[in-house]
Amino acid sequence: MIIYRATVFDTPENPFTGGALRAEADAALVVDEGRILERGPFGRVRGRWPEAGVVDLREGLLIPGMVDAHVHFPQVRAIGHLGRPLLEWLDRCALPEEMRLADEGYAREVAAEFVTGLARSGTTTALVFGSHYAAAVDALFAEADRVGLRIASGLVTSDRNLPEPLLTAPERSHEEASRLIQRWHGSGRLRYAVTPRFAYSASAELLESDAALLDEAPGVLVTSHLNENLDEIAAVAGFFPEARDYLDVYARAGLVGRGTVFAHDVHPTDAELALLGETGAAVAHCPTSNAGLGSGIFPLRRHLEHGVRVAMGTDVGAGTGFSMFKEGVQAYFLQRLAPDGVPLAAAHLLHLVTAAGAESLGLGDAVGDLSTGKRFDAVWVRPEPGEPLDVGLRHALSDEDALAKLFALGTPADAARVWVDGREVSRRR
């Protein structure tokens, strides 16, 4: 049993619906076997648990473990290819790298780099776009299990419009996915996610085959791309003339529900937003990727008005790194520029990268904030003395100002210690 003594920032109540930042100086979190047993002022809590050891984290901030709702495992080495729109970027940058994961040794190397990148950035939970190769997905799950992260991922499926080595038949993809579900779904902190790449590269038969996997195990998620790029949307309309819109392609296959997370949705129709809101499907907003590929500015206000759940994703490797702090501040910038943008405060950003992500993945009862009864997934943010974030925090005018400086100045190097279920998964040297 351990008492973590710290200044704690979290957002147990949604700031988009009236909640606010919860900031407590000299707070105590009593943690036993990964669960928070009590939270309160250190002086009071310490007296109730005199036998517990104390870890003093007051030189910094303690925040919940961050949640990346959309990130691509095979694209770690493709980060930084700038200047191309989506379909050209896929053809020239991402897909050639993804084909290299057919080599199992190569896939294991990338899996180690990927999981390390998440953990060292303070990301404790992620919904991960896996690989087109089952052995590579195995490597990802094995590495995530070894390190201890909360990961949902799966076999990426496509049967047209991609290079031949990345294509598969519906029957084969179903068989390979079923074996992965049996091996990994529900094992430790791992879950399976049905992952058609996008309707641009999937036939109706393949999408229906993917949807059939949802009956094989409770808690299986669904993730794919939606309305990212105007050329992509036009192509999908041509491939599925019977569908009302892009989202309807997935809905006809049975892939839209509360366990579904779609990435991007930069160019939705009102009908699509209404269906997302009605079904409880979530959207992963990926601001650095949307800007880097020139996809557009995410219409956050319209999503909120339709009751659509919104989380945050890095979209590595079209995104520019694993830092959720960077995604938060980029979201802030783009909403400031949008004609109908939502004014975002620092509490909104913290919520988007923690509790909103946990809720979108069906983990809101377990993680996302640091309340009593939750699992201890946490990040101790402690910049090196003299670094810009250290200077900013020491001179912050308020708790809200300190949190704003965390997003404006924070980097993965500032995540000094990271825990999942009370187990340390990363520590800065």
N, C-alpha and C positions, 0 to 999 in steps of 0.2 A: 504494500500500500504506500502511495506517494502523494504528497501535497505539492502541487505546482503553484508557486507564488509569483504572480505576474500582474501587469496591466493587461486586461483582456478586452478585446474589441470583437463583437459579433452582432448579427442582426437576426435574432429569433423571430421578430415580427417584420413582415414584408414592408420595406419603405415605400414601395409603389402603391400600397393600400393603407397608408397611414402609420406604419411602423417607423421606428427610428433606430439610430445606432445605440447599442448598449455598450457603454464604456465604463469599466470598473478598475480603478487604481488599487493596487495592493489587494487583489482578489486571491482567493484560494480555491483551487480545484482539487478535490480528493478523488484519486483515481486508483481503482483496484481491478486487476485483470482486464484492463482496457476500458472500463466503464467509469463514468463520472458519477460518484456517489453523492457528492455534495458540492455546492458552490456558494461562496459568500465572502464577507470581509475576512482577511487573514486572521486578525486577532480573535474573532469569534470562532472561526472554524478550527483553528489550531488547538484551542482548548477542548474541543469535542473529540479530536483525534490525536491525543498526545503521543501515541506510539508510532505514528506515521513519520517517515522520513520527509524532508523538505528539499525541493529543488527550487532554488531562487533564480527567477527569470525576470527580475524587475528591471534589469538593464536592457530594455527593448520592449517589444509588443508581442503578445500571444494572440493569434487569430486562428479561426478554424482551418483545417486542411482544405485546400482549394480543389475545385472540381472542374475538370476540363470535359465539356460535353461533346467535343468533336475534335479528334486529333488522329492523324494517319501514321500508323506504325512504320510502314515501309518507306516513308518519305523523309526520314531524319537527314539523310545525306543530300536531299534535294532542296533544303532550305536556302533561300537567297537568290534563286533564279528570278529576277525581276523583269518587268517590261513587256509581259505577254498576257493576253486575255486567256480565259479558262481553257478552252479547247486546244489552243496552240500550246499553252503551258503543259497540259497533260501529255500531248504528243511528243514534245521535245524534251521535257524535264522530268515529269513524274513517272510516266509509264515505263520509260527505259530503265529507270532505277527499280521500279516495282518488279520488273521481269528478272532482275538479278536475284531476287529472293527465292527463285527456284533452286538455287544452291543452298542446301541446308546449313552449311557452315557459315555462309555469308548471312543467312537469316538470323542465326544465333548471335553473330556479332552486332547486327543492327538491333536486335531485341535488347541486348545489354545496353547499347547506347541510348535507346529509346526510353527504357525504364529508368535508367540513371538520370536522363534529362528531366523526366517528370518529377522524380523524387527530389532532386536537388533544387528544383524550382518551387517546391512547396505544394505540388499537386499530389494529393493523396488518393484521389478517385478520378477515374477517366472512363469515358465511353470512347472506345478506340476502334477506328476503322482498321480491320486486320489486313490480311493478305489474300491474294487469289490462290495461294498455295497452302494446303492444309498443314503441311509440315512446318511452314513458317508460322502459322497461327499457333501450332503446338509450342514452338520456341518462345513466342510471346507470352503465352499463358505460363509456361514453365518459369520464365524469368520473373514475371510479375509475382508468381507464387513464392519464389525464392526470396525476393526482396520484401514482399508483404503488402504491395499496393492493392487497392480495390479497383479491379479492372473488369469491364464488360467489353467483350470483343467477339469477333466471329469471322468466318470465311467470307471474303468478298466475292460476289457472284456477278458474272456478266456472260452473255452469249452472243453479242454482236457489237460492231463498231469500235472494238479495241483490237490491239495486236493479238494474233492467234494464240500465243502462249498464255494469254490472260483469260481466254474464253473456256467455258465449260458447258456441258449439257445439263439440263435440269435434273436428270436422274443422278448423274454423278455428283453434282453439287449437293443434292439432298443427302446422298449417302455419306459424303465426307463430313457435312455439317452434323449429321446425326451422330457420327462417331466422336466428333469434337464435343458435342453436348453431353454425351455419356461420360466422357473423360474429364471434362472441366466444369461444366455448369453446376454451381452450388458447391464446388470444392473450395474450402476456405473462403476467401473474399472474392472469388471469381464468378462471373456469370457470362452466359452466352448472349450475343446479339446477332440476330438475323440481319444480314448486311448486303442487300443488292446495291451495287455501286451507284447507279442512278438509272432512271427510266430510259435515258439516252442509250444505255448499253445493255438493257434487259428486255427480253420479250415478255409478253403476257404470260406465256407458259412458265418461264423462269420465275417471275414474280409470284405466281400461284404456287409453284414448288417451294419457294422460300416461305410463303405464308403457312404452308402445311406444317412447317417445323414448330410453329407456335403451340401446337397441340401436344408436342412431345415432352415438354417440361414446364412446370409453373415458373413464372418469373423471367422467361426469355424476353429480351428486349428486341426492338426493331430500330435500325438506323439507316438513313440514306441521305441523298442530297435532294434539294428542292429549290427551284426558282433562283438559281445562283446567277445565271448569265442569260442575256436576251437571246443570243444565238442558240444556246442549249434549249431554252424554252420553246423556241420556234421549231427546232428539230424534233423535240418530243411530241409536239402537236402533230407533226407530220407522221410520226411513227404510230401514234395512237389517235386516229381521227375520230374514233367513237367516244373518246373521253371528253368530258366537259372542260377539263383543264389539267394541269400537271398533277396536282394532288389527287385528282379523280383516278388517275392511272393506278396509284398505289391503293386507293380506297376500293376500287373494283377487285383488286387481288386480295383484299382483306388484311392490309398491312398498316392501317391507320387506327390507332387507339391510344389509350393512356400510357402504354409502354413504348410508344414510338417517339423518337427524337429525330427531327429533320434538320440538317445543317443548312444555313444561309437564309433562304426565303426572302431574298432581297426584292423580288418583284411579284408579290402575291396579288391575286384578285380578292375582292371582298368575299366572294363565295368560298374561296379557299380558307381565308381567315376565319370565316364563320364555322366551317367544318372542323378546323383545328381546335377552335374554342369549344365546340360541342363535344368532340371526342376526347378532349384532354391531352391530345398530342402536344409535344413541346417542340420548340425551335432553338437550335444552338446558334447564337449570333457570333460571327467570326469577323470582327472588325478589321484586323490587320490584313487578313486575306482578302476581304472585300475591297479594301483600298488598293492592295498590292496588285491584284488582278484587274482592277478597274471595273469590278462587278456592279458597284453602286453603293448607295448609303442605305443601311437597314432602316425600314419604316417602323421604328419601335412604337411610336404612338398608335399606329393602326393595330399592331398586335395587341397592345394593352387594351385598347378600346374593345377588341373582340374577345377579350378574356383568354388570350393565348399565353401559355406559360413560356417564358423566355429564360434561357440560361446562356452561358458563355463558352466559346471554344476557341482554341488557338488555330485550328486547321493547319498545323504543321503537316507538309512543308510549304503550302502556299502562304500560310502564316509565317511570321518572321521569328519564331522561337517559342519556347515553352512557357514564357513568363505570363502568368495571368494578370500581373500588375500592368504589363504593357497592353494587354487586351482591354483592361478596364479603362485606362487613360485614353486609348484610341477610340473606344466607344464614346467616351466623354467628348473628345474632339469632334467626332463626326456628328453627334447629336447637336453640338453647338452650331455646326455648319448647315445642317438640314433645315429647309424652310419650315418644316413642321416638326422639328426635333423636340425631344423631351429633355428639359433641363435636368441634368444628372448631378446629384450631390455625391460625396464620397461614400455615404452609407449605401446608396444605390449600387455603386460599383462593388463594394464588399459583398453585398447580397447576391449580385449576379455571379460572382466567382466562387461563392460558397453555398449558401442555403438554396438558391434557385437551382443550381446544378444538382444538388442532392435531391431536391424535390423532383426534378425532371427525370432522374434515374430511379425513382421509387425508393429512395433512401432517406427521405426527409425525417422519418422517425428515428433514424440511427445516427446520422451525421449532418453537417451543415452549419451547426452552431455548437457552442460549448455550454449547453444547459445540463442540469442534473438529469441523469438517465441516459444521456447520449454517450456514444463511443468517443474515446479521446483520440480524435484525429486532429492534429494541431500543428501549427508552424510558429516557431519562435523567430521573430524578425529582429535581428541584432546586427545592424551595420557596423563595420569596422570604425573605430574612433577616427574622426576627421573626415570620413566619407560624406558626400553631400546629404545622404539620407540621415546620417547621424547628426549633422549640423541642423538639418531641418526639423527633426524630432525634438532636439533640445531647445529649439526656439519656437516651437509651435504655439499658437495663441489659444488653442482649445483642443479638445479631443477630435472634433470634426476636422480641424486644421491638420492635426497630426496624421489622421487617416488620409486626407487629401495628399499630403506630402509622401505618404507611403506609396500611393499609386503614381504620383508624378515622378518620384525619384527611385522607387524600389526596383531591384533587379534580382535574379536568382541568387546572386552572391550574398544577398542580405538574408536569405533563409538559412539561419545558423543551425537550427535543429528542426527535424520533422518527425512526427510520430503518426503511426496508424495503429488503432486499437491499443494505444499505450506503448507500442513497441517502436523504438527509434529506427527509422529507415534511412535517415540521412543526417550527417553532421558535418558542418564546415570545418575543414582542417584549421 
